[in-house]
Amino acid sequence: MLFFVLISGRVKLPMEVIYKNMRANLKTIVIFLLVVFSSFPSLANNNYELGLRAYKQGDIDAAFIYLKNAFQEDDEHLPSKVLMGEVLLAKGFTREAIQEFEEALERGADPNLIISSLSSSYIQTSNYDQLFQLSEERLNDTNATELLLAKAHAYQSIGLLGKAQETYESLLKNSFQRLRVLSSQAEFFIATGQVQKAEKSLQLVRDEGANSSIYHYLNGELEKQKGNFDLALNEYKKAHSLNSQDPLIKRGLASELMRAQSFEEASILVDEILAQTPSDPYALLFQARLLNINSESLLATQAFDSITQNLSIFRDEFIEQNTAIQLIQGLSAFMTGNFELALSHLEAYQSKVPNNKNAIAILANVYLNLGQNRRAQALLDRQYELTSNDLNLGVLLCELYLDNNKVFKCEQLRDLLKFRFPDTAALSLVNVKILEKKGRYQQALTVLKDHFRIEELSIENFLIYIRLLRQTGRQETAIASIQERLKYDKENRGLQAIKANLLISINRFEDAKEINNQVIKENPNSYSAQLNEASVSLATGDIKTAKNLLVQLVERFPKEYQANFLLANTLLLEGNFEEAETKLVDMVAIYNNEPAPLELLVRHYIETNEFQKALTMVNKLNRDYFLQPTYIKLKADVLYALEQIEEAKQQLRILYGLWQESAIDLSRLARFQENINALDDAIASLQKSYQLEESDFVQRRILSLAIYSGNKELSNETLEILKVKYPNDPTIALLEGDYFLAFYEEKEQAAKHYKRALSLSPSEALPAAKLYSLAVKEGVNIAFDELMEKSLAVDENLSFHRNLLADFLLTRKRPKEAKVHYEYLLENNAPNTAGNSNNLGNILLDEGKSQEARSHILLAYQLSPDQAHILNTYGRLLIKDRQYESALGVLRQAYAKNSQSNSIKYHLAYTLHELERKVEARQILEQIEEEYSTELNTSIEELRQLL
């Protein structure tokens, strides 16, 4: 790997020399151990090979056992992790397979090996959010296309038909898999009832794929939708005649055969599908219907039971067509408190009868009872017209908006409801909640008092009143109001606890203790009183007592938010960070809408590189604190770390609107936009910043971004101004080189300005890197080695320049000269030890000095055992030692991390050949691109002759 990190050299002290000798001895010992152990093939590798063979032979259970054995030897064995995902899918354990795939990606697996299975698994389990987070980066065209098609299918499933159509159109412009995309688009049009568009798409499919099976299958689907069942059956038969192994085609044909009462033919097809995929829910459904037709009721029942055991539940056609049955079943389950079952029936009903107001209300309440508030909101949003014409549903949706800090949407809905239902108490209360959410506590209090008699408020609304008094600093009034209410509601312990809590907030600890003692005397198990007692202890600095009280309280009331959160804070105060984190994580899982634990966790997860966890937390923060710059920026940071660049850009555009009056903030914003390649956005931010406050630094940044974004007019204008201001500035010279390269492709002219920048500042890394790129990648003859030698003559400790020089010499097939520089870099402890050791090891292997190469290759492997190119070199060393079994395991790891590397594939094919596995070797060799120029001693042609 080429070196691109600039760290200045340093002068070695005597102690450093001593330390270097000690470290050299340690390296010798470590390398010796690596040599010894590398001579024994890993049991994990052996079990993987056995598992792979069993999987290819269709023996899934045996493959599963072998892979489990591999994990016992090495629980992080990456090839086994990837294959285990596929095995679990074959066994029907989709969620478990997803976990394996996700862990494999986290550990550096090549997404090209996983993405197709993972995306289809997400769809099968309706994990659409996870699917949308998958990136096309690092994917080849085929896999990128499959991922985008999966996303299009997901958009369709959640009703975002426009988004799905945009995805198809984009793919038709950019993907090489045209037939695949056209077929999927046609299927989309068929599924959404767009018959004319479907017919046009199918014509294109026919033009691309001629008499293909997929064309006839889709034509069958279209004819079935039109009601032309005989034509549909004929098309399915044509498709099956062209491809008799596709389960999708078999299912379509079996369905139509049953419609035509050709039960015997249908039964044969269903048996074939089940032989291929025993847990196929569609096939199990067909089998159940066929058995029911033959009056084998017990077997039919067992077949139906099999369906319910699958991850996706599919019902009998009779139930699906009789929506009244589904509604009755859903209502019955709801009334008996079986919300999961109610959800299943009511969602099925609502998909077919979307405008039943009562069913929508019940389904929304089911979501709320299951803690799925966002799904309740999404349901009411989809039926917005109906919801906005019903006061109760409208108020419910408004409150859900407020829960998610969507104040503006609640205000819009309130205005509609107000027009249709004027002068209602429910809408006055909505106004109070809107004002409170916007932080206008005094206005909210005024509206509440103007529209309601305080003494007649329900306990729920009275608590809103008390909360507003507290938020406006009227704790004493709140205490008096509670005291007044307690006159006719003496047994309300909750109000007494709130009063005590208010007393604590104004440091009246003794009064609070008195109330608590009285409550505890009457009710020794009072949760609120004991919570207040712990709060008093914490407020007065008695952390130990507070912790003891809270631990006892949480044991008795494990689900109470206040006790858990106060305990988490107590743990932090006493320095018990690990236990505090565990507590906060648990709280986030339980209390979905409480923001307090989230912010603490987000920053912790960012620091520990647990970005997916951080994203979960920061998403909740942004829902709870709408348009808060801190949380918007925090989310952009997390999204960028997760390589979700477009989503990160969108977050920063929100920040632009919030920061457009601050030059400093806009300049900060542009820097982050630049880092994620949002160049147009960054330029806009900098130009606005420059308008607010002129700055040469900002102007240089504008020039740089204008060049890289292709804005020639702005680049030329800004460059001319800066050249006059700073005629001998290396940065301006560098940017002028970028300008000629970007807009005129004048490589020699660009090189001229880069060389001038380097001459003005010989230690600068960027001109050296750009010159290296021109020399190596673009083939410009600029005597790069001489330029680097000049810089090194000024300062021999410029390790970055020396590393570039060594890499350049290696690309020019001057390994002996490169070797001198790699040795110098290693002797002087320069950065990039692993990469330099790896390159030096390869040079020594080419020189036939295997023993000398061994120490460098093993050191590289010791320092960076997860890098594909280093694993590849290590595998090459093992091949040289004729340790083919060990080499195979290492190269499998390398391939799992980079399946696109022809060098890795070459070594893998060679190893398999030496192990007498010539068929597998030939299969891998066929993957190697024709234009591949070998980097090894043995050529591709020689290996082809061997095979």
N, C-alpha and C positions, 0 to 999 in steps of 0.2 A: 504494500500500500504506500502511495507516495505521501511525503511528509509536507504538511501545510500549517504548522503551528510555529509561531515565532516566539522564541524564548531566548533572551540574551545569554551570552556565555558568562562564565564566572571563573575566577582565579582559584585554583585548588590550594588549600591550606595543608600543612603537614598532617593534621588529624584526619583530613579527608583522604589522604593517601593511605593512611593506616586502615581507615574504614573500608576503602575500596578493596584492599587486599583481603580483609575479613569477608567482605561480600563476595569476592571472587571465589573464596573457599566454599562459602555457602552455596553459590551457584553450581560449583563442581559436584557437591553432594547431591543437590536436587536433580541435576542432569543425570548423574549416575543412577539415581533411583528411577528416573523416567526411562532410561535405557533398559534397565532390568525389567521393569514392569511392561514396557511396550513390546517385549518379546513374547508375552503371553496374550493370546486372543481374548478379548473381553467376553465374559459369559453373556453380558447384555447384548453384545453384537451377535453372538451365536444364536441366542433366542430370538433376536429380531429377524435374522435370516430365515430361521425355521418358521416364524410367524408369517413372514412375507410369502414364503412358499405355500404355506397352508391357506392363506388368504386368496392367493391367485388360483389355487385348486378348488376354492369354494368351501373349504372346511373352516367355517367361521369360528366354531367353538374351539377348535385346536389352535387357531391363530390367537384367539383371546387368551388362552392359557399360556402360550409361549410369550406373549407380550407382558402378561402379568409377571412371569418369571424374569423377563428382562428388567422390569421396574424394580423387582426385589434386589437385583444387582446394582442398578443405577436408576434411581427414581427420576432423573432428569435426562434420560436417554432420548434425544430429540426425534430420531427417526421412528422409534417405538411410539412416541407420543402422537406423531402425525398418523401413523398406521392405526393406532388404537382408536382414534376418532372414526376412521372409516369402518373398523370392525364393529364398533358400538352402533354405528348407523345401520350396518347390515343386520345387527341383532335387534334393531328396533328401539334402541335406547338413545333417542335423539338428544335429549337434554344433557345426558352424560357425555355424548359425543361433542356437543357444543363446548362443554367445559374443557375437554381435551384439546380441541382445536384452539380455543382462546389461550390456554396455557402454552401451547406450542408457539403461537404467535408472540406471546410475551417473552418467550425464551429465544426468539430470533429466527423462527422457522420462515422459510420462503413462502409468502402468501400465495404464490402460484400453485403450490401443492395443496392448498387448503381451501381457498376462497370459494370454489364452486360448491363443495359440500357444506361449508359453513353457512353460506348465504341461503341455500335451499333449506337448511335446518332452521335458520332463523324464521323463514317464511312458514315452515311447517308448525313451529311453535308460536307463531304470531309475535315474535320478538322484533318488531319493525324498527324500534329505536336503535337497537344494536346493529341491525342491518344498515340503516342509514349512516351510521358512524364508520362503516368500513370504507377504506380509501382505495382508489384505483391506482395509487402510486405503487411502483415496483411490479405491477401486473403487466404481463404481455397482452397483446390485443385480444386474444381469445378469452382470457380470464377477465380482463377489464369489461369486455362486452357482456359476459355472463353475469358479472356483478351488477352492472347497470340494468340489465334485463330483470334481475331479481328485484332491484329497487323499484323498477317500473311496476312490476307485479305487486309489490307491497303498497305503492301509491294507490294502485287500483283497489286493493283490498280495504284501504281505509278511506276510500271515497275521493281521493285527490286525483281525479281523472285527468285534469289539465296538466298536472305535474307528470303523470305517467306518459301522456301524449308528448310532452316536451322531451322526455327522456328518449322515447322512440325516435323522434325526429332528429335529435342530436346524434344518436347512434347511426342513423342512416347516412348522415353526413360524414361521420368520422371513423366508423368501424369498418374493418375489412370483412366482417362476418355478415355480409348483406342478407343472405338467405335466412340465416338464423334470426336476424332482427326483423325482417319482413314477416316471417312466420309468427313471431311473437306479437308483432303489431296487429296482424290479422286476427290472432286469437283474442287480443284485447278488444278489437272492434266487435267481434262476435259476442264476447262476454258482456259488453256494455250495450248491446242491441243496436249498434250503428251499422246496419245491414249494407247500405250502399258503400260506405267506406271499407267494410270488410270485403265486399266483392272486388273493389279496386285493388286492395292489398293482395287478395288471393290471386288476382291476375298477374300481379308483379311476382308473387311467389312462383307461379307456374312459369313465368318467363325466366326466372332465375334457376329454378330447380327442375324444370321440365316435368316429367311424369313422376315426381317424387312422392314418397309415402306421406310426408307431412302435408303436402298439398291436398291429397285426397282425404286425409284425416280431418283437416280443417274445413274442407268443403262439406264433409259429412256433418261437422258441428253446425255449420251455417244452415244447411238444409234442414237439420233437425230443429233449429230455432225458428225457421220459416214454417215448420209443420209438415214439411215434405219428407215423411219418415221412410218411405220406400227408397227415395233418392239418397237419403242419409245412409241407409243400410248398404246400398250399392257402393257408395263412396268408402265406407268403412271397410268393406270387403276388398276393394281395390288397394286401399292402404295396407291392409293385412297381407295381401298377396305379395306386396313389394317389401314389407318388413314384418315378418311374423314374430319377431322377438320383442318388439316395443310394447311394454305393459300398458302404456297410454292408449295405443291403438287397440289393444286387446280389450281394454275396459270399454272404450267407445263401441266396439263391435258387440261385445257381450251385452251391453245395455240395450242396443237396438234389437239384438236377437231375442232378448226376453220380451221386448215390446211386441215383436212379431210372433211371440209364443213358440219360438224355436228353442225350446228349453234344453234339448239334448246337446245341440251345438254350443249353446251358451255355457252349459256345464263343463264341457271340455275346455273351453277358453279360461273359465274361472279356475279350474284345477291347474292349468298351466301357469296362470298368474301367481297362484298361491305357492306353486313349486318354486317359482323364481323369488317371490317376496312373500314369505308366510304371514307377515303382519300387515299386509296391504289392507287398509280399512275398507276401501271400495270393494275389493274382491271378497272380503269377509261379508260385506253387506249383500253383494250379489249371491254369495253362497247361501246366506240365510234366507233370502227370498226364494231361491230355487228349492231349498229344502222345505220351506213352508208350502210352496206350490205342490210338492210331492207328499204333503201331509205328514212329514216326519217332524212333528212338533217339538219333541225334546231336543233333537239335533238342531232344529232351527233356533230354539231358545239359546242353546249353547253358542251357536254362531253369533247371535246378537250380543251375547255377553262378551264375546271376544272383541267386538267393536268397542265396547265401553272401556276395555282394558288398554286400548291404544291411546297414544298421546293426543291424537285428534279424534273427536267423537263425531261420527256420522250416523244419522238416523235413517229409519226406513222411509221410503218415499211416501207412504200413506200418511205418516205423521207430519212430514214436511209439507204436504199439500193441504192438510187439514189444520189450518192455523188456529181455529178455535180450540182444538185440543191442546196446542202449545200454550195458549193464553190461560186455559184452565189449569194446566199443570204448573205454569209459572205462578199464578195467583195462589194456588194451594201451597206451593213451596214457600212463597213469601209469607203467607199467613202462619205457617208453622215454624218460621224462623230459619228455614233451610235456604239461606241466601245464595249459596253457590249453585244449588239446583235451580232455584228461581232464575238466577242470572242466565243459565244455559237455555232454559225454555223461553224466557222473555226476549233475549237477544235474537233468537231464531224467529220468534213471532214478529218482533219489531222490524226485522229485515224484510219481511214480506208485507206487513201492514204498518208502514212507517208513520201514519198520521193519526193513530189512536191516542188521543190525549191522555186517557186514563192509564193506558199501558206505558206511555212515556213517563208519567208521574211515578208509577210503581217502579219501573226500571231505574229511574234516577235515584229513588230511595234505596233500592237494592245496592246500587253503587256506593251510596253514602254509608250504608250499614257495613259494607265491606271495606270501607276506608279508601275507596277509589273515587275521590272527589273530582279528579281531573276528567275521568271518564264520564261522570255525571254531567260535568260542564260541557264536554264535547257532544254528548247526546243532545242536550238542550240547545247547544249552538247549531247543530245540524237541523234542528226543527225550530229555527229562530222565529219564523213567521207565526207558527202555531204558539210558541212560547210567549211571544210578545203580545198575543191576544188573550192570554190567560193570566189573571193577576197572581195566583199562587205560584204557577210555574215561572212567571216573570220575576217575582220576588226571589224565588229560590235561585234562579240563574244569576240574578244581580248579586246575591250574597256569595255565590261561588266565584264570581268575578272579583269581588272584594277580597276573598280569601287568597286569591292569586295576584292581588295588587293590580288588577285590570280596572282601575278606577274609571277611566274614560269610557270603556265599554259599558260599565254599569250605569254611568250617567246617561249615555245614549239610550239604553234600554229603559231607564227610569222615565226619560222624557216621553218615550212612546207609551209606556204604561200610564203615565200621568194624563196624556191626551185621551186615552181610552177609559181610564178609571180615575176621574178627578176626585180630589178631596177624600182620599182614603188614608186611614191611620197607618196601614202597612207601608205606603209610599213615604209617609212622613218619617217613619222609622228608618227606611232606606236612606233618606236624606241625611239623617243623623249619622248613620254608619259611613256614608260617603265622606262627610266632613271630618269624621274622626280619622278615617283612613288617610285623608289628605293632610292630617296634622292640624286642622283648624278646630281645635278642641273647644274654644270659647263659642264659636258659631254653632258647633254641634250641640253644646249645652243649651244655648239659647233656643234652638229649634225644638229640642226635646221638651224644654219647659213651656214653650209657647203652644205646643200641640198636645201635651199630655199633662194630666194631674199626677204629680209625683207619687202621692199616696195611693193612687189607683194602678200604678204600674205593676205588671207581672214581675215575679222575682227575676226573670231573665232580663227584662228591660230596666229594672231597678239597678241591677248590677252594672248595666251600661252607664247609667246615671252616676253611680259611685265612681266608676272608672274615669269618667270625664271630670268629675270633681278633683280626683287625684291628679289627673294630667294637667289641670289648670292651677295646681298648687293649693287647692282648697281641701286639704286633708281634714282640717278641723270641722268644716261643714259636712264633709262626708261622714266623719265619726258621729256628728250630731244627727245626721239623717238616718244612719243605721240605728242609733239609739232610739230614735222616734219610731222606727219600723219595728224594733224589737218589743215595743210596748204591746203590740197586738200580735206579735209573732215570736213570743218569748223562747220557744223551743228551737228556733232556727240557729243551730250551732254553726252553720256555715257563715252566717252574718256576723256572729260573735268572733269567729276566726278572722274574718276580713277586717273587723274593727281592730283586733289585736295587731294585725299586720300593718294597718295604717298607723297605729301608735308606734310601732317599731320604725316606720319610715320617717317619723318626726322625732326619733330618739327618746321617746317616752317608754323606756324599757321596763320600768317598774310597773307602770300601768298595764303594759302588755302582759307582763308576768302575772299580774293579779288576775286578769281575764283568763289567761291560760290555765292558771292553777285552779280557778273555779270550774272551768270546763273539764279539766282533767279529773277533778274531784267527782264531778257528776258522771263523767264518762272517761275512765282511765285509758281507753283505747282511741281517744279522739285523734284522728290524723292531723287535722288542721292545727290543733293546739300544740301538738308535739312538733309540728313543722315550725310553728312560730317560736317555740322554745329553742329549737336548734338555730333559728335565724338570730335570735337574741344573743346566743352564745357566740355565733360567728361574728356578729356585729361588734361585740365587745372584746374580740380577740381570743376567745377561748376555743381554739381550733380543735383541740383534742376532744372536748366535751361535745362540740358540734358534730364531729365525725361519729362518735359513739352513738349519739342520738339518731343521726341520719342512717347509719348502718342498720340499726334496729328498725327504724321506720320503713326503710326499703325492703327489709326482710318481710315485714308485715303487709306492706302495700307496694309490691314490686312494680306495679304499672303506673304509679302516680308520678306525673311529670315533675312537679315542683321538688319533691324529695330527691329524685334521681339527679336533677340538674344541680340542686344545692350540694349534693354529695360530690358530684363531679367537680364543682368549684372548690369544695373543701379539699379534695384530693390534690388539686392543682396548687392550692395555697400551702399545703404541707410538702410539696415537691414530689408527690407520687405520680409522675407523669404517665407511666405505662398503664397503671390502673385507671387513671383519669381518662386516657384515650379509649380504653376498652369500654368504659362507662358511656362516654359520649357517642361512640359508634353504635352501641346498643340503643341509645336514646334516639339517634337519627333514624334507626330502623323502625322504632315504635312510634315516635311522635313526628309524623310527616311534615306538619306545618309549623313547627317551632324552629325559628331561625337561630336561636342562641347557640345550640351545639354545633351548628353547621360551620359558622365562620371560623371557630377554633380548629375544626378538623380540616377545612380546605387548605389552609396554609401549612398545616402539618403534613398533609399528603403531598403538597407541591415540594416541600423540602425533602421528602423521602421518595420522590419520583413515582408516587402512586397516583398517576394522573386520572385514570378512569374513575377512581374513587373520588378524587377532587372534583371531577366534572359533575358527578351525581350531586355532590354537596352544593357546588356553586350554582347549578341550575335551580336548586331550591331557593338559594339566596336571592337569585334574580327574580324569581316569582314572588318572593315575599317582600322584596325591597325594589320595586320597579323604578328603573331609570336612576339607580344609584351608581355614579361613576366608578366608585371603588369596586363594586361587584361586577360591573360590566367589564372593566379592565381585567379583573381577576378571571372572569370566564374566558376572555380572549387569550389570556396567558395559558390557561388549561387547554383550550381548543388547539392552540398552536403546538403545544407540547404533544398533543395527540395527533398532530398532522391533519387536523380538520381545518384546512386553510380558509376555505370560502366562508365557513361559519365564523371563524375568527375575524375575517375582514368585515363581516356584517356587524359584529359587535363593535368594532372600531368606528364604523360609520355612525353608530348611535352616539359614540363618544364625541365625534366631530360636532354633532349638533349641540351637545351639552357644553363643549369647551371652545366654541367659536369666538369667544371674546377674550381669550387668554393666549397671548403669544407663546408663553413658556409651555403651557399645556399642549398647545398645537404642535410645537416643536417636538415634545416628548411623544406625542401621538404619531407624528410622521416617522420617528425612528422605529417604532414598533411596526408600523405599516410597511416600512421599507424591509424590515426583517422577514416579513411574510410575503414579500413580493407584490404587495398592493401598491404598485408604484404610482398609478394615477391618483389614488386616494392620498398617498403621502405627499405628492406634489401639491395637491389642493390644500392640504393642511399647512405645508410650508409657505405657500403663497399667501394664505390668509395670515399666517404668523408674521411674514415679512411686511404685509400691509399694516399690521398693528404695531410692529416694532422692527425697523430696518436692522439687518445684521449680515455682515460678510459671511459668517459661518453658515447661516441659513441659505444665503445665495449660492454658496458652493454646493450645498446639499441639493438645492433645486437643480443645478447644472447636472450633477451626477445622476439624479433620478430621471431628469428629462432625457438624458442619453440612453439610459437603460430601458426606458419605457418607449423609446422610438419617437419622441417628440422633437423633430429636427428643428422646427422654427424656434421653439423655446431654447433648445440647446445652443443654437448658433448665437441667438441674441444674448444669452447669459455668458457664454464663453468669451465673446468679444469684449464685454464689459470687464470681466475678471482678468483677461490677458493684459489689458491696459493698467489695471490696478496692481497686478502682481506678475511682472514679466519674468521673474526667475523663481517662481514657486514650483517645487516638484509636484505638488498635488495638481496644479493647473496643467502642467505638462502631461501628467498622467491622464487627466480627463480629456485633454486634446487628442491623445492617442485613442482613447475610447470613442471619441467623436468620429474620427476618420474610419475607425473599424466598424462602428455601428451604422453609419449612414452612407458610406462610400465603399465599404469592404476593401479599403486600401490597406492591406496588411503591412506592406513595407513602410508606408507612411506612418501607420500606427506604431510600428516597431521603432521608428526614428524618434518619436516623442517619448515612448517608454524608455528608450536608452538615455534620452536627455534627462528624464526624471530620475533614472538610476544614477547618472553621473552627478546630478545635483545633490543626491542623497544616497550614497552607495549602500547604506545599511537598511534602506527601506525594503520591506518584504513584498509589497504589492507590485511594484514594477518588475521585480524578479519573477514573480509568479506569472504575470501577464506575458513576459518574454518567453518563459518556459512553455506556456500554452501555445504561443505562436510557433515556436520552434518544433515542438513535439507533435501537437495536434494538427497544426495548419501547415507544417512543412516549410516555414519561412527560413531562409538561410541567413541567420543573424549571428553566427559564431557564438552561440549561447555559452559554450564552455569558457570562451575567452572573457566574456562579460562577467561571469561568476568568479573566475580567477582574479579579475581586477578587484572585485568587492572583497574577496578573501585576502587579497594582498593588503587592503586597508585594515581589515580586522579578521584574523583567522578564526575567531570564535563565532562567526556568523553561521550558526548551525543550520538555519533555514536555507541559506544560500548553498551551503555545502551539500545539504540533502537534495536540493534541486539538481545540483551539478551531478551528484552520484546517480540519481534517477535518470537524468538526461543521458549520461554515458552508457547506462544500461540499455536504454531504448535504442542507442546508436550502435549496439553490439560491440561495445568497448568495455567488457566486463573487468578486465585487468585494471584499467584506470578507475572504474567505479569502485572496485574492491578496496583500493587504497583509501578512498573517502569514507566508505562504510566502516572500515576498520578504525579510522580516525574518530568518527562519530561515536562508535561504541566505546573506544578507549577513553573518551572524554565525557562519557555519561550524558551525551546529548539526548534531547527528547526523541520519541519514536523508537525506543529500543527494540520493541517487538518487530516493527516493520523493517528496520535496518538489519536486525539479526536474520529475519526471514529472507531478505534479498541477498545478504551475504551467504547464507546457507545454500541458496539456489545456485549462486555463482560457483561455490566450492563443489557442489554436486556436478555441475557441468564440467569442472576441471578434473573430476574423478576422485576428489578428496572427500570420500564419504565420511571418514572418521572425523576429520576436521569440521566438516559441515554439520555433523550430528549435534555438536554442542550448541551451535548457533540456532539450528532449527528447533531443538528441544527447548532452548531458552525462549524463543519466540512463542512456542506452544505453551510453555509455562506461564508467560505473561499475558497472552491473549488466546486462550483455548477456544474462544467462541467466534473467532474470525474465520470466515470461510476460506480465504486465500491462505491463511496460515495452516489451517487443517489440511488444505490441499498439498502444501509443501511437506507437511509431516507425513501425509499419506504417500507422497512420492519417495520420501526417505525409507519408509517401511517397504515399499515396492523394491527399492534398491537392495534392501536386506532380505528380500524374498519372504517377508512376513506377510503373506497375502491375506490371511484371515484378519490380522490386526489392521492391515491397510484398508480392507473392505469396511470395517467398522468406522474408521476415521473418515474415510471418503463418503460414507453414507451420511455422517454428520455434516460434512462440508456441503453435500448436495442438498440436504434438508434446509440449509441456510441460503444457498444460492443455486437453484436448479437451472439457472440460465447460463452458467459458466461452462464454456466448452472445454476448458482445461480440466475442470473437475470431472466432467463427463468422460473425457478421454482417459484420465487415470482410472476412473471407475470401470470403464469398459475393459481396459488393459488388465486390471486386477481380476475381474470376473473371467476373462479369458484364461488367465493363469490358473484359476481355480476350476478350470474345465466347465465353466458355465457359459458356453459360447453363444447359446441362443439369447440369453439375457444381455451378454456383451454386445451382440449385434444390434439388439433393440436400442441400446443406449447410443451406440455409434451412429445409428441412423438419425438421432436427434441433433448431432453436431452439424453446425452450419457449414455449407460448402466453402464459404470465404474464409473460414477459420485458418489462420496461419499458425502452425504448431509452435509452442514454446518449449517443446521437449526434445530429447535426443532422437526418439523414435517418431517417425512421421505418421500422419494419418493414413497415408497410402500403405505403409508397412503394416499398420495394425489391420487395415482392411484385408490385406493378403493373409494375415494370420487367421482372420475370422472367415 
